[in-house]
Amino acid sequence: MTTRSDAGTPAAASRPAPGTRPVPADATAVPARAAFPALGTTAVLLVADAGALPAAEAVLRAELAAVDVTCSRFRPDSELTRVNLAAGSAVTVGVRFAEALQAALRTAELTDGAVDPTVGRAVIALGYDRTFAAVRPEDARPLPVFRPAPGWRRIAWDPRARTLRLPPDTSLDLGASAKAHAADRAAHRAAAEAGCGVVVNLGGDLAVAGPAPAGGWRIALADDHSRPVPDDCPAVTVTTGALATSGIRVRAWRRAGRAVHHIVDPATGEPATPVWRTVTVAAATCVDANAASTAAIVRGHTAVDWLRGTGLPARLVAPDGRVVRLGGWPPDNSSHAPSPATTTVYGEPR
């Protein structure tokens, strides 16, 4: 299978090229940064021109507010909550929800179901039924009976009429694709509003838009849950496209004495087997990068061969620290190297 961009061209053909150095629109511009809590993680915004930061930040905040009220599992007034409560009946959804659902269904198709939005009930049964900050780190309750997810192919969806019918007793979890879709939307809208290059990083889902600064954006890659991130962590240079990091150590807790995490294997309903600590993938869009990185966590031992088939650059880190690089991913370089701007990609904490 070849992961493709929304334009229908192979993502590998237009993927971010670490180390490339395009000429920026304004070589004298000074990059600036803003960071704030959002969607249960930290939103980080970088702009190539400090004077454009307020305009770009306003766009990002508006986009994140919209995706929260549309796709949050934890808001009783969200559209996702309304859709899940109506499982078994047909409902009409709004434009923003339709976009998020389309991204989730496309992700499921491209990953052959390894990333499936119908895992909502399985995630809730594990104890992730509230914002992660409120999840009990040591949950003494017995483990749930694990059951396969209903499956994305059972969703009845008419994109023209925007009518949706979930199978009875099914709950959607759009967390993975909705956050990545928000990063893509926000980056392109913020770049257009600001008139310069921007980076949007939503807890490991990172999208780049507009002309990059001279030398590109240098992205530090955090392989685990260490805080603060080590100064000598590896880094890559990105000028366009997107990166996504999925991992099993940031959103993890214990249930009945067993270590569990938030990335569920739809085939079993259980947390994915911990074969990889983190997986980072580069693609033309954040939705595609996130789809591939999350699917790799779920696929475990078969992830390397599957990722090779996509042609996407990827970096996989095993629990013992062993690193596998695919698709032309460059050798590790320290984030100490000089750079016009640096941000950090954390192990995917959605």
C-alpha positions, 0 to 999 in steps of 0.5 A: 500500500502507498500512503497518498496525500489528499491531492492524490499524489504519493506522499513520499514524492513530496515529503519533507526533505530533512536538510534542505535549505530553501530561500525564505521570503524574508531572510531578515525576519526573526522567528518567534514562538507561542505555546499554550495548553489545548486539546489535552496537550501543549500547542506550540506555534512557530512563525518565521517573522515575529511581527506576525505572531499575534495574527498566526496565534489568533488563527491557531486558537480559533482552529483549536477551539473549533476542533474541541467543540466538534471532536472532544470525547470529554465535552458533553456539548461536543458534536462527537458526544451527540453523535455517539449518543445517537449510535444506531440512528441516522444524524446529520453532522456539521461541516467541521465534523464531516471533515474530521470524519472523512480524515478518520475514515481515510486513515482507516482505509490507508492503514487497512484498519490498523487505525480505526475510529470505532475503538471509542468503547475500548479506550473508555473501558481501559479507563481513558474515559476522562481527560488524561490529566484526570486518569488515575495513574494506578487504577485498581479496577479489574481489566475489562473484557477485551473485544474487537472494535466494531470496525470502520466499514460498518459506519454508514456515511453519506458525505454529500448529505453529511448523514451518519449512522453508527452501528448500535453500541459504537463510540467514535474516537477521532482523537488521532486523525482530528488532531492531525487534521487540525494541525494541517488546517491551522498551519495553512490558515495561519501561514496565509494570515501571517504571510510567512512560514509557520510550524504548528505542533500539537503534542507530536502532530506537526505541520509546516506551511509557508516559506521556511526560514533560512536553514529550515525549521530544526525539529528536536525528536523526543524519544520517550517521556523524559521531561525536560527533553535532553539537550542532545536529543536527535533533530531533523530539519524540515522545510515543508510537509509534516511530521507525526510521532506516536508513542506508548509512554506519555499517555500510559497508566496501570490497570489492575497492576498491568501497564496499559496505554491509549493506542488500542489495536482494533483487532483485539480491543487491547492496548497495542503490544509494546514493540516500539517506544515511539514512531516518527513519520514524515509525509505531505500532510500531518493526517498521513504522517499520523496515520502511518506512525499510529499504524506502526505502533499497532502493527508492532513486529510487522511495522517495518515491512509495512512502512517500507511499502509506504515509501515514507521516511520513518524513525522507529525506536524500540523500548531498549533504545534501538533505532530503525530508520526507513525511507531515507530518514537521515542519521541522528544529528544532535539538536545542539546544531545551530538553527534559526528556530527549534521546537520539540516533537514529544512522544505522541501524547494525544 
